[in-house]
Amino acid sequence: MNVNELNETSLAALFDHTFLKAYATKDDFNKLCEEAKSIGAAMVAINSSPVSYCKELLKDTKVHVGAAISFPLGQTPLEVKLMETETAIKQGADEIDYVINIGEAKMHHWDYIKEEMKKMSELCHKYHVPCKVIFENCYLEKDEIKKLAQIAKEVKPDYIKTSTGFGTGGATVEDVKLMKEIVGDEVKVKAAGGIRDWATCKAMIEAGAQRIGTSSSLKILEQFRKEQK
């Protein structure tokens, strides 16, 4: 993606506008959805409980509702992830971001990871819902990130994603480049975690990210707007 060809509208359309805090209230969701509508964001990223509420707030708009599954730890059985996913979709989720079982990845139980990714992707695609796979790179070695990306290239979820934003680190340009290098055009890459300004956002897009997860969408757009003047 050529960042020089972006305008304010096309940049906003890359954003998964995010509020995933445990203390989120209806006031927070009202604000989040209103902001997402006002800028034309791709999606609001929320936990699965408020999906139906946000779906109602965003009806008659193009903004998707995205449910975070097994968030932020990934340490739930696959059957539970599948149940949470299907429930969220039936309540109105248009997209799914799920956290892999990071412990299984650290133990290099790649068959488990592949089966998890396969079943989660198949369930999402059954409902024509995009599936994003969160690696949580801050806990992984580079070879482990490569292996996960190779599995994704074979399984073909819609996106692989750097981070939850709740770990010890967020997205890095190095990791986005690495992930994109492995999957090529077979799977898209989403950068998330610590993207709070236009300079960082721009670097992630230049590295190959095709979706940006951020709670700082409005700030980034304001900085982008100033740069264009």
Biotite code that builds the C-alpha atoms (Angstrom):
import biotite.structure as struc

atoms = struc.array([
    struc.Atom([0.000, 0.000, 0.000], chain_id="A", res_id=1, res_name="MET", atom_name="CA", element="C"),
    struc.Atom([1.365, 3.375, -1.017], chain_id="A", res_id=2, res_name="ASN", atom_name="CA", element="C"),
    struc.Atom([0.993, 5.774, 1.909], chain_id="A", res_id=3, res_name="VAL", atom_name="CA", element="C"),
    struc.Atom([1.470, 8.716, -0.458], chain_id="A", res_id=4, res_name="ASN", atom_name="CA", element="C"),
    struc.Atom([-1.842, 7.841, -2.087], chain_id="A", res_id=5, res_name="GLU", atom_name="CA", element="C"),
    struc.Atom([-3.785, 7.886, 1.184], chain_id="A", res_id=6, res_name="LEU", atom_name="CA", element="C"),
    struc.Atom([-6.292, 10.580, 1.967], chain_id="A", res_id=7, res_name="ASN", atom_name="CA", element="C"),
    struc.Atom([-8.173, 11.133, 5.201], chain_id="A", res_id=8, res_name="GLU", atom_name="CA", element="C"),
    struc.Atom([-11.045, 8.876, 4.138], chain_id="A", res_id=9, res_name="THR", atom_name="CA", element="C"),
    struc.Atom([-8.917, 5.976, 2.941], chain_id="A", res_id=10, res_name="SER", atom_name="CA", element="C"),
    struc.Atom([-6.702, 6.175, 6.034], chain_id="A", res_id=11, res_name="LEU", atom_name="CA", element="C"),
    struc.Atom([-9.697, 6.084, 8.387], chain_id="A", res_id=12, res_name="ALA", atom_name="CA", element="C"),
    struc.Atom([-10.977, 3.039, 6.500], chain_id="A", res_id=13, res_name="ALA", atom_name="CA", element="C"),
    struc.Atom([-7.887, 1.126, 7.701], chain_id="A", res_id=14, res_name="LEU", atom_name="CA", element="C"),
    struc.Atom([-8.714, 1.649, 11.375], chain_id="A", res_id=15, res_name="PHE", atom_name="CA", element="C"),
    struc.Atom([-10.168, -0.868, 13.768], chain_id="A", res_id=16, res_name="ASP", atom_name="CA", element="C"),
    struc.Atom([-11.227, 1.769, 16.313], chain_id="A", res_id=17, res_name="HIS", atom_name="CA", element="C"),
    struc.Atom([-10.637, 0.113, 19.652], chain_id="A", res_id=18, res_name="THR", atom_name="CA", element="C"),
    struc.Atom([-11.924, 0.051, 23.223], chain_id="A", res_id=19, res_name="PHE", atom_name="CA", element="C"),
    struc.Atom([-11.201, -3.220, 25.000], chain_id="A", res_id=20, res_name="LEU", atom_name="CA", element="C"),
    struc.Atom([-10.872, -2.168, 28.631], chain_id="A", res_id=21, res_name="LYS", atom_name="CA", element="C"),
    struc.Atom([-12.420, -4.294, 31.374], chain_id="A", res_id=22, res_name="ALA", atom_name="CA", element="C"),
    struc.Atom([-14.202, -1.244, 32.815], chain_id="A", res_id=23, res_name="TYR", atom_name="CA", element="C"),
    struc.Atom([-15.932, -0.276, 29.548], chain_id="A", res_id=24, res_name="ALA", atom_name="CA", element="C"),
    struc.Atom([-19.475, 1.039, 30.029], chain_id="A", res_id=25, res_name="THR", atom_name="CA", element="C"),
    struc.Atom([-22.296, 1.939, 27.664], chain_id="A", res_id=26, res_name="LYS", atom_name="CA", element="C"),
    struc.Atom([-21.049, 5.519, 27.676], chain_id="A", res_id=27, res_name="ASP", atom_name="CA", element="C"),
    struc.Atom([-17.689, 4.275, 26.376], chain_id="A", res_id=28, res_name="ASP", atom_name="CA", element="C"),
    struc.Atom([-19.366, 2.245, 23.627], chain_id="A", res_id=29, res_name="PHE", atom_name="CA", element="C"),
    struc.Atom([-21.603, 5.169, 22.675], chain_id="A", res_id=30, res_name="ASN", atom_name="CA", element="C"),
    struc.Atom([-18.518, 7.357, 22.275], chain_id="A", res_id=31, res_name="LYS", atom_name="CA", element="C"),
    struc.Atom([-16.536, 4.671, 20.444], chain_id="A", res_id=32, res_name="LEU", atom_name="CA", element="C"),
    struc.Atom([-19.280, 3.993, 17.916], chain_id="A", res_id=33, res_name="CYS", atom_name="CA", element="C"),
    struc.Atom([-20.030, 7.666, 17.358], chain_id="A", res_id=34, res_name="GLU", atom_name="CA", element="C"),
    struc.Atom([-16.352, 8.337, 16.685], chain_id="A", res_id=35, res_name="GLU", atom_name="CA", element="C"),
    struc.Atom([-16.098, 5.338, 14.340], chain_id="A", res_id=36, res_name="ALA", atom_name="CA", element="C"),
    struc.Atom([-19.132, 6.571, 12.401], chain_id="A", res_id=37, res_name="LYS", atom_name="CA", element="C"),
    struc.Atom([-17.829, 10.119, 12.214], chain_id="A", res_id=38, res_name="SER", atom_name="CA", element="C"),
    struc.Atom([-14.488, 9.132, 10.663], chain_id="A", res_id=39, res_name="ILE", atom_name="CA", element="C"),
    struc.Atom([-15.635, 6.119, 8.623], chain_id="A", res_id=40, res_name="GLY", atom_name="CA", element="C"),
    struc.Atom([-13.540, 3.524, 10.449], chain_id="A", res_id=41, res_name="ALA", atom_name="CA", element="C"),
    struc.Atom([-13.503, -0.052, 9.208], chain_id="A", res_id=42, res_name="ALA", atom_name="CA", element="C"),
    struc.Atom([-14.584, -1.496, 12.531], chain_id="A", res_id=43, res_name="MET", atom_name="CA", element="C"),
    struc.Atom([-15.026, -1.019, 16.247], chain_id="A", res_id=44, res_name="VAL", atom_name="CA", element="C"),
    struc.Atom([-12.942, -3.528, 18.201], chain_id="A", res_id=45, res_name="ALA", atom_name="CA", element="C"),
    struc.Atom([-14.660, -4.589, 21.412], chain_id="A", res_id=46, res_name="ILE", atom_name="CA", element="C"),
    struc.Atom([-14.932, -7.589, 23.687], chain_id="A", res_id=47, res_name="ASN", atom_name="CA", element="C"),
    struc.Atom([-17.702, -10.035, 22.881], chain_id="A", res_id=48, res_name="SER", atom_name="CA", element="C"),
    struc.Atom([-20.200, -9.044, 25.581], chain_id="A", res_id=49, res_name="SER", atom_name="CA", element="C"),
    struc.Atom([-21.294, -5.668, 24.092], chain_id="A", res_id=50, res_name="PRO", atom_name="CA", element="C"),
    struc.Atom([-21.544, -6.895, 20.489], chain_id="A", res_id=51, res_name="VAL", atom_name="CA", element="C"),
    struc.Atom([-25.328, -6.670, 20.218], chain_id="A", res_id=52, res_name="SER", atom_name="CA", element="C"),
    struc.Atom([-25.345, -3.209, 21.821], chain_id="A", res_id=53, res_name="TYR", atom_name="CA", element="C"),
    struc.Atom([-22.744, -1.833, 19.407], chain_id="A", res_id=54, res_name="CYS", atom_name="CA", element="C"),
    struc.Atom([-24.422, -3.561, 16.474], chain_id="A", res_id=55, res_name="LYS", atom_name="CA", element="C"),
    struc.Atom([-27.569, -1.582, 17.227], chain_id="A", res_id=56, res_name="GLU", atom_name="CA", element="C"),
    struc.Atom([-25.587, 1.662, 17.527], chain_id="A", res_id=57, res_name="LEU", atom_name="CA", element="C"),
    struc.Atom([-23.955, 1.054, 14.158], chain_id="A", res_id=58, res_name="LEU", atom_name="CA", element="C"),
    struc.Atom([-26.976, -0.168, 12.204], chain_id="A", res_id=59, res_name="LYS", atom_name="CA", element="C"),
    struc.Atom([-27.405, 1.516, 8.826], chain_id="A", res_id=60, res_name="ASP", atom_name="CA", element="C"),
    struc.Atom([-23.666, 2.318, 8.707], chain_id="A", res_id=61, res_name="THR", atom_name="CA", element="C"),
    struc.Atom([-20.734, 0.627, 6.980], chain_id="A", res_id=62, res_name="LYS", atom_name="CA", element="C"),
    struc.Atom([-18.772, 0.335, 10.235], chain_id="A", res_id=63, res_name="VAL", atom_name="CA", element="C"),
    struc.Atom([-18.303, -3.283, 11.275], chain_id="A", res_id=64, res_name="HIS", atom_name="CA", element="C"),
    struc.Atom([-18.542, -4.667, 14.786], chain_id="A", res_id=65, res_name="VAL", atom_name="CA", element="C"),
    struc.Atom([-15.483, -6.739, 15.665], chain_id="A", res_id=66, res_name="GLY", atom_name="CA", element="C"),
    struc.Atom([-15.467, -9.169, 18.582], chain_id="A", res_id=67, res_name="ALA", atom_name="CA", element="C"),
    struc.Atom([-12.252, -10.041, 20.420], chain_id="A", res_id=68, res_name="ALA", atom_name="CA", element="C"),
    struc.Atom([-12.281, -13.735, 21.329], chain_id="A", res_id=69, res_name="ILE", atom_name="CA", element="C"),
    struc.Atom([-10.396, -15.368, 24.216], chain_id="A", res_id=70, res_name="SER", atom_name="CA", element="C"),
    struc.Atom([-9.018, -11.913, 24.836], chain_id="A", res_id=71, res_name="PHE", atom_name="CA", element="C"),
    struc.Atom([-6.357, -11.037, 25.846], chain_id="A", res_id=72, res_name="PRO", atom_name="CA", element="C"),
    struc.Atom([-4.691, -14.258, 27.029], chain_id="A", res_id=73, res_name="LEU", atom_name="CA", element="C"),
    struc.Atom([-5.798, -16.898, 24.527], chain_id="A", res_id=74, res_name="GLY", atom_name="CA", element="C"),
    struc.Atom([-5.795, -19.478, 27.304], chain_id="A", res_id=75, res_name="GLN", atom_name="CA", element="C"),
    struc.Atom([-9.206, -21.016, 26.770], chain_id="A", res_id=76, res_name="THR", atom_name="CA", element="C"),
    struc.Atom([-9.976, -24.418, 25.228], chain_id="A", res_id=77, res_name="PRO", atom_name="CA", element="C"),
    struc.Atom([-10.675, -24.435, 21.506], chain_id="A", res_id=78, res_name="LEU", atom_name="CA", element="C"),
    struc.Atom([-14.265, -25.540, 22.146], chain_id="A", res_id=79, res_name="GLU", atom_name="CA", element="C"),
    struc.Atom([-14.796, -22.430, 24.267], chain_id="A", res_id=80, res_name="VAL", atom_name="CA", element="C"),
    struc.Atom([-13.247, -20.170, 21.623], chain_id="A", res_id=81, res_name="LYS", atom_name="CA", element="C"),
    struc.Atom([-15.552, -21.661, 19.024], chain_id="A", res_id=82, res_name="LEU", atom_name="CA", element="C"),
    struc.Atom([-18.594, -21.218, 21.246], chain_id="A", res_id=83, res_name="MET", atom_name="CA", element="C"),
    struc.Atom([-17.684, -17.612, 22.044], chain_id="A", res_id=84, res_name="GLU", atom_name="CA", element="C"),
    struc.Atom([-17.092, -16.926, 18.351], chain_id="A", res_id=85, res_name="THR", atom_name="CA", element="C"),
    struc.Atom([-20.399, -18.368, 17.195], chain_id="A", res_id=86, res_name="GLU", atom_name="CA", element="C"),
    struc.Atom([-22.276, -16.547, 19.949], chain_id="A", res_id=87, res_name="THR", atom_name="CA", element="C"),
    struc.Atom([-20.645, -13.246, 18.979], chain_id="A", res_id=88, res_name="ALA", atom_name="CA", element="C"),
    struc.Atom([-21.453, -13.759, 15.305], chain_id="A", res_id=89, res_name="ILE", atom_name="CA", element="C"),
    struc.Atom([-25.070, -14.603, 16.073], chain_id="A", res_id=90, res_name="LYS", atom_name="CA", element="C"),
    struc.Atom([-25.289, -11.439, 18.173], chain_id="A", res_id=91, res_name="GLN", atom_name="CA", element="C"),
    struc.Atom([-24.060, -9.350, 15.258], chain_id="A", res_id=92, res_name="GLY", atom_name="CA", element="C"),
    struc.Atom([-20.261, -9.509, 15.044], chain_id="A", res_id=93, res_name="ALA", atom_name="CA", element="C"),
    struc.Atom([-19.073, -8.776, 11.509], chain_id="A", res_id=94, res_name="ASP", atom_name="CA", element="C"),
    struc.Atom([-15.428, -9.679, 12.183], chain_id="A", res_id=95, res_name="GLU", atom_name="CA", element="C"),
    struc.Atom([-13.548, -11.850, 14.694], chain_id="A", res_id=96, res_name="ILE", atom_name="CA", element="C"),
    struc.Atom([-10.123, -11.260, 16.260], chain_id="A", res_id=97, res_name="ASP", atom_name="CA", element="C"),
    struc.Atom([-9.035, -14.271, 18.334], chain_id="A", res_id=98, res_name="TYR", atom_name="CA", element="C"),
    struc.Atom([-5.928, -14.831, 20.431], chain_id="A", res_id=99, res_name="VAL", atom_name="CA", element="C"),
    struc.Atom([-4.013, -18.046, 19.766], chain_id="A", res_id=100, res_name="ILE", atom_name="CA", element="C"),
    struc.Atom([-3.135, -20.346, 22.636], chain_id="A", res_id=101, res_name="ASN", atom_name="CA", element="C"),
    struc.Atom([0.243, -18.714, 23.199], chain_id="A", res_id=102, res_name="ILE", atom_name="CA", element="C"),
    struc.Atom([1.415, -21.433, 25.595], chain_id="A", res_id=103, res_name="GLY", atom_name="CA", element="C"),
    struc.Atom([0.865, -24.081, 22.938], chain_id="A", res_id=104, res_name="GLU", atom_name="CA", element="C"),
    struc.Atom([2.897, -21.981, 20.504], chain_id="A", res_id=105, res_name="ALA", atom_name="CA", element="C"),
    struc.Atom([5.722, -21.596, 23.029], chain_id="A", res_id=106, res_name="LYS", atom_name="CA", element="C"),
    struc.Atom([5.774, -25.393, 23.452], chain_id="A", res_id=107, res_name="MET", atom_name="CA", element="C"),
    struc.Atom([5.888, -25.683, 19.650], chain_id="A", res_id=108, res_name="HIS", atom_name="CA", element="C"),
    struc.Atom([2.719, -27.743, 19.541], chain_id="A", res_id=109, res_name="HIS", atom_name="CA", element="C"),
    struc.Atom([2.184, -26.631, 15.965], chain_id="A", res_id=110, res_name="TRP", atom_name="CA", element="C"),
    struc.Atom([-0.461, -29.251, 15.203], chain_id="A", res_id=111, res_name="ASP", atom_name="CA", element="C"),
    struc.Atom([-2.619, -27.763, 17.969], chain_id="A", res_id=112, res_name="TYR", atom_name="CA", element="C"),
    struc.Atom([-2.110, -24.234, 16.661], chain_id="A", res_id=113, res_name="ILE", atom_name="CA", element="C"),
    struc.Atom([-2.932, -25.320, 13.112], chain_id="A", res_id=114, res_name="LYS", atom_name="CA", element="C"),
    struc.Atom([-6.094, -27.139, 14.212], chain_id="A", res_id=115, res_name="GLU", atom_name="CA", element="C"),
    struc.Atom([-7.184, -24.140, 16.291], chain_id="A", res_id=116, res_name="GLU", atom_name="CA", element="C"),
    struc.Atom([-6.593, -21.755, 13.384], chain_id="A", res_id=117, res_name="MET", atom_name="CA", element="C"),
    struc.Atom([-8.306, -24.085, 10.933], chain_id="A", res_id=118, res_name="LYS", atom_name="CA", element="C"),
    struc.Atom([-11.452, -24.552, 13.020], chain_id="A", res_id=119, res_name="LYS", atom_name="CA", element="C"),
    struc.Atom([-11.706, -20.885, 13.943], chain_id="A", res_id=120, res_name="MET", atom_name="CA", element="C"),
    struc.Atom([-11.266, -19.821, 10.314], chain_id="A", res_id=121, res_name="SER", atom_name="CA", element="C"),
    struc.Atom([-13.767, -22.394, 9.069], chain_id="A", res_id=122, res_name="GLU", atom_name="CA", element="C"),
    struc.Atom([-16.381, -21.265, 11.580], chain_id="A", res_id=123, res_name="LEU", atom_name="CA", element="C"),
    struc.Atom([-15.927, -17.598, 10.680], chain_id="A", res_id=124, res_name="CYS", atom_name="CA", element="C"),
    struc.Atom([-16.018, -18.312, 6.973], chain_id="A", res_id=125, res_name="HIS", atom_name="CA", element="C"),
    struc.Atom([-19.152, -20.417, 7.386], chain_id="A", res_id=126, res_name="LYS", atom_name="CA", element="C"),
    struc.Atom([-20.839, -17.150, 8.367], chain_id="A", res_id=127, res_name="TYR", atom_name="CA", element="C"),
    struc.Atom([-18.853, -15.074, 5.826], chain_id="A", res_id=128, res_name="HIS", atom_name="CA", element="C"),
    struc.Atom([-17.078, -13.284, 8.662], chain_id="A", res_id=129, res_name="VAL", atom_name="CA", element="C"),
    struc.Atom([-13.373, -12.327, 8.442], chain_id="A", res_id=130, res_name="PRO", atom_name="CA", element="C"),
    struc.Atom([-11.071, -14.103, 10.898], chain_id="A", res_id=131, res_name="CYS", atom_name="CA", element="C"),
    struc.Atom([-8.049, -12.325, 12.367], chain_id="A", res_id=132, res_name="LYS", atom_name="CA", element="C"),
    struc.Atom([-5.464, -14.381, 14.259], chain_id="A", res_id=133, res_name="VAL", atom_name="CA", element="C"),
    struc.Atom([-3.632, -12.573, 17.077], chain_id="A", res_id=134, res_name="ILE", atom_name="CA", element="C"),
    struc.Atom([-0.088, -13.909, 17.652], chain_id="A", res_id=135, res_name="PHE", atom_name="CA", element="C"),
    struc.Atom([0.961, -11.672, 20.597], chain_id="A", res_id=136, res_name="GLU", atom_name="CA", element="C"),
    struc.Atom([4.490, -11.311, 19.234], chain_id="A", res_id=137, res_name="ASN", atom_name="CA", element="C"),
    struc.Atom([5.998, -9.843, 22.404], chain_id="A", res_id=138, res_name="CYS", atom_name="CA", element="C"),
    struc.Atom([6.057, -13.355, 23.883], chain_id="A", res_id=139, res_name="TYR", atom_name="CA", element="C"),
    struc.Atom([7.430, -15.053, 20.766], chain_id="A", res_id=140, res_name="LEU", atom_name="CA", element="C"),
    struc.Atom([10.846, -15.603, 19.210], chain_id="A", res_id=141, res_name="GLU", atom_name="CA", element="C"),
    struc.Atom([11.292, -14.606, 15.569], chain_id="A", res_id=142, res_name="LYS", atom_name="CA", element="C"),
    struc.Atom([11.352, -18.254, 14.474], chain_id="A", res_id=143, res_name="ASP", atom_name="CA", element="C"),
    struc.Atom([8.046, -18.804, 16.277], chain_id="A", res_id=144, res_name="GLU", atom_name="CA", element="C"),
    struc.Atom([6.481, -15.810, 14.521], chain_id="A", res_id=145, res_name="ILE", atom_name="CA", element="C"),
    struc.Atom([7.722, -17.231, 11.219], chain_id="A", res_id=146, res_name="LYS", atom_name="CA", element="C"),
    struc.Atom([6.213, -20.642, 11.978], chain_id="A", res_id=147, res_name="LYS", atom_name="CA", element="C"),
    struc.Atom([2.853, -19.148, 12.917], chain_id="A", res_id=148, res_name="LEU", atom_name="CA", element="C"),
    struc.Atom([2.836, -17.099, 9.721], chain_id="A", res_id=149, res_name="ALA", atom_name="CA", element="C"),
    struc.Atom([3.687, -20.201, 7.692], chain_id="A", res_id=150, res_name="GLN", atom_name="CA", element="C"),
    struc.Atom([0.753, -22.034, 9.273], chain_id="A", res_id=151, res_name="ILE", atom_name="CA", element="C"),
    struc.Atom([-1.498, -19.067, 8.485], chain_id="A", res_id=152, res_name="ALA", atom_name="CA", element="C"),
    struc.Atom([-0.314, -19.038, 4.875], chain_id="A", res_id=153, res_name="LYS", atom_name="CA", element="C"),
    struc.Atom([-1.480, -22.656, 4.631], chain_id="A", res_id=154, res_name="GLU", atom_name="CA", element="C"),
    struc.Atom([-4.741, -22.306, 6.599], chain_id="A", res_id=155, res_name="VAL", atom_name="CA", element="C"),
    struc.Atom([-5.650, -18.887, 5.155], chain_id="A", res_id=156, res_name="LYS", atom_name="CA", element="C"),
    struc.Atom([-7.442, -16.882, 7.825], chain_id="A", res_id=157, res_name="PRO", atom_name="CA", element="C"),
    struc.Atom([-8.110, -13.379, 6.575], chain_id="A", res_id=158, res_name="ASP", atom_name="CA", element="C"),
    struc.Atom([-5.530, -11.594, 8.725], chain_id="A", res_id=159, res_name="TYR", atom_name="CA", element="C"),
    struc.Atom([-2.669, -12.295, 11.069], chain_id="A", res_id=160, res_name="ILE", atom_name="CA", element="C"),
    struc.Atom([-2.251, -9.707, 13.795], chain_id="A", res_id=161, res_name="LYS", atom_name="CA", element="C"),
    struc.Atom([0.733, -8.604, 15.851], chain_id="A", res_id=162, res_name="THR", atom_name="CA", element="C"),
    struc.Atom([-0.653, -8.004, 19.316], chain_id="A", res_id=163, res_name="SER", atom_name="CA", element="C"),
    struc.Atom([-3.533, -7.556, 21.722], chain_id="A", res_id=164, res_name="THR", atom_name="CA", element="C"),
    struc.Atom([-2.156, -4.329, 23.174], chain_id="A", res_id=165, res_name="GLY", atom_name="CA", element="C"),
    struc.Atom([-2.320, -5.962, 26.608], chain_id="A", res_id=166, res_name="PHE", atom_name="CA", element="C"),
    struc.Atom([1.014, -7.794, 26.497], chain_id="A", res_id=167, res_name="GLY", atom_name="CA", element="C"),
    struc.Atom([4.507, -6.571, 27.348], chain_id="A", res_id=168, res_name="THR", atom_name="CA", element="C"),
    struc.Atom([4.906, -5.008, 23.907], chain_id="A", res_id=169, res_name="GLY", atom_name="CA", element="C"),
    struc.Atom([2.914, -4.026, 20.842], chain_id="A", res_id=170, res_name="GLY", atom_name="CA", element="C"),
    struc.Atom([3.390, -3.883, 17.110], chain_id="A", res_id=171, res_name="ALA", atom_name="CA", element="C"),
    struc.Atom([6.853, -3.344, 15.663], chain_id="A", res_id=172, res_name="THR", atom_name="CA", element="C"),
    struc.Atom([7.831, -2.515, 12.104], chain_id="A", res_id=173, res_name="VAL", atom_name="CA", element="C"),
    struc.Atom([10.235, -5.452, 12.156], chain_id="A", res_id=174, res_name="GLU", atom_name="CA", element="C"),
    struc.Atom([7.497, -7.919, 13.036], chain_id="A", res_id=175, res_name="ASP", atom_name="CA", element="C"),
    struc.Atom([5.037, -6.533, 10.491], chain_id="A", res_id=176, res_name="VAL", atom_name="CA", element="C"),
    struc.Atom([7.687, -6.848, 7.768], chain_id="A", res_id=177, res_name="LYS", atom_name="CA", element="C"),
    struc.Atom([8.489, -10.394, 8.863], chain_id="A", res_id=178, res_name="LEU", atom_name="CA", element="C"),
    struc.Atom([4.846, -11.482, 8.916], chain_id="A", res_id=179, res_name="MET", atom_name="CA", element="C"),
    struc.Atom([4.154, -9.891, 5.534], chain_id="A", res_id=180, res_name="LYS", atom_name="CA", element="C"),
    struc.Atom([7.266, -11.455, 4.039], chain_id="A", res_id=181, res_name="GLU", atom_name="CA", element="C"),
    struc.Atom([6.032, -14.935, 5.012], chain_id="A", res_id=182, res_name="ILE", atom_name="CA", element="C"),
    struc.Atom([2.360, -14.680, 4.027], chain_id="A", res_id=183, res_name="VAL", atom_name="CA", element="C"),
    struc.Atom([2.776, -12.440, 0.984], chain_id="A", res_id=184, res_name="GLY", atom_name="CA", element="C"),
    struc.Atom([-0.583, -11.764, -0.612], chain_id="A", res_id=185, res_name="ASP", atom_name="CA", element="C"),
    struc.Atom([-2.179, -14.956, 0.766], chain_id="A", res_id=186, res_name="GLU", atom_name="CA", element="C"),
    struc.Atom([-3.126, -13.406, 4.126], chain_id="A", res_id=187, res_name="VAL", atom_name="CA", element="C"),
    struc.Atom([-3.360, -9.769, 5.234], chain_id="A", res_id=188, res_name="LYS", atom_name="CA", element="C"),
    struc.Atom([-1.479, -8.323, 8.205], chain_id="A", res_id=189, res_name="VAL", atom_name="CA", element="C"),
    struc.Atom([-2.995, -6.222, 10.974], chain_id="A", res_id=190, res_name="LYS", atom_name="CA", element="C"),
    struc.Atom([-0.766, -4.123, 13.217], chain_id="A", res_id=191, res_name="ALA", atom_name="CA", element="C"),
    struc.Atom([-2.055, -3.363, 16.705], chain_id="A", res_id=192, res_name="ALA", atom_name="CA", element="C"),
    struc.Atom([-0.660, -2.367, 20.058], chain_id="A", res_id=193, res_name="GLY", atom_name="CA", element="C"),
    struc.Atom([1.031, 0.952, 20.809], chain_id="A", res_id=194, res_name="GLY", atom_name="CA", element="C"),
    struc.Atom([0.041, 2.716, 17.576], chain_id="A", res_id=195, res_name="ILE", atom_name="CA", element="C"),
    struc.Atom([-0.786, 6.151, 18.920], chain_id="A", res_id=196, res_name="ARG", atom_name="CA", element="C"),
    struc.Atom([0.508, 8.623, 16.317], chain_id="A", res_id=197, res_name="ASP", atom_name="CA", element="C"),
    struc.Atom([0.660, 9.111, 12.557], chain_id="A", res_id=198, res_name="TRP", atom_name="CA", element="C"),
    struc.Atom([4.409, 8.480, 12.335], chain_id="A", res_id=199, res_name="ALA", atom_name="CA", element="C"),
    struc.Atom([4.035, 5.028, 13.869], chain_id="A", res_id=200, res_name="THR", atom_name="CA", element="C"),
    struc.Atom([0.908, 4.282, 11.868], chain_id="A", res_id=201, res_name="CYS", atom_name="CA", element="C"),
    struc.Atom([2.620, 5.337, 8.639], chain_id="A", res_id=202, res_name="LYS", atom_name="CA", element="C"),
    struc.Atom([5.601, 3.086, 9.370], chain_id="A", res_id=203, res_name="ALA", atom_name="CA", element="C"),
    struc.Atom([3.289, 0.099, 9.951], chain_id="A", res_id=204, res_name="MET", atom_name="CA", element="C"),
    struc.Atom([1.477, 0.683, 6.648], chain_id="A", res_id=205, res_name="ILE", atom_name="CA", element="C"),
    struc.Atom([4.769, 1.040, 4.813], chain_id="A", res_id=206, res_name="GLU", atom_name="CA", element="C"),
    struc.Atom([5.900, -2.238, 6.386], chain_id="A", res_id=207, res_name="ALA", atom_name="CA", element="C"),
    struc.Atom([2.861, -4.034, 4.949], chain_id="A", res_id=208, res_name="GLY", atom_name="CA", element="C"),
    struc.Atom([0.005, -3.635, 7.433], chain_id="A", res_id=209, res_name="ALA", atom_name="CA", element="C"),
    struc.Atom([-3.413, -3.470, 5.764], chain_id="A", res_id=210, res_name="GLN", atom_name="CA", element="C"),
    struc.Atom([-5.424, -2.848, 8.926], chain_id="A", res_id=211, res_name="ARG", atom_name="CA", element="C"),
    struc.Atom([-4.478, -0.798, 11.987], chain_id="A", res_id=212, res_name="ILE", atom_name="CA", element="C"),
    struc.Atom([-5.839, -1.506, 15.455], chain_id="A", res_id=213, res_name="GLY", atom_name="CA", element="C"),
    struc.Atom([-5.751, 1.635, 17.578], chain_id="A", res_id=214, res_name="THR", atom_name="CA", element="C"),
    struc.Atom([-7.629, 3.592, 20.209], chain_id="A", res_id=215, res_name="SER", atom_name="CA", element="C"),
    struc.Atom([-5.965, 6.766, 18.880], chain_id="A", res_id=216, res_name="SER", atom_name="CA", element="C"),
    struc.Atom([-7.723, 6.944, 15.511], chain_id="A", res_id=217, res_name="SER", atom_name="CA", element="C"),
    struc.Atom([-8.835, 10.553, 15.900], chain_id="A", res_id=218, res_name="LEU", atom_name="CA", element="C"),
    struc.Atom([-5.389, 11.718, 17.031], chain_id="A", res_id=219, res_name="LYS", atom_name="CA", element="C"),
    struc.Atom([-3.709, 9.946, 14.116], chain_id="A", res_id=220, res_name="ILE", atom_name="CA", element="C"),
    struc.Atom([-6.119, 11.492, 11.625], chain_id="A", res_id=221, res_name="LEU", atom_name="CA", element="C"),
    struc.Atom([-5.559, 14.947, 13.106], chain_id="A", res_id=222, res_name="GLU", atom_name="CA", element="C"),
    struc.Atom([-1.787, 14.558, 12.725], chain_id="A", res_id=223, res_name="GLN", atom_name="CA", element="C"),
    struc.Atom([-2.215, 13.220, 9.183], chain_id="A", res_id=224, res_name="PHE", atom_name="CA", element="C"),
    struc.Atom([-4.419, 16.200, 8.338], chain_id="A", res_id=225, res_name="ARG", atom_name="CA", element="C"),
    struc.Atom([-1.791, 18.666, 9.596], chain_id="A", res_id=226, res_name="LYS", atom_name="CA", element="C"),
    struc.Atom([0.924, 16.933, 7.589], chain_id="A", res_id=227, res_name="GLU", atom_name="CA", element="C"),
    struc.Atom([-1.086, 17.330, 4.398], chain_id="A", res_id=228, res_name="GLN", atom_name="CA", element="C"),
    struc.Atom([-1.373, 21.111, 4.781], chain_id="A", res_id=229, res_name="LYS", atom_name="CA", element="C"),
])
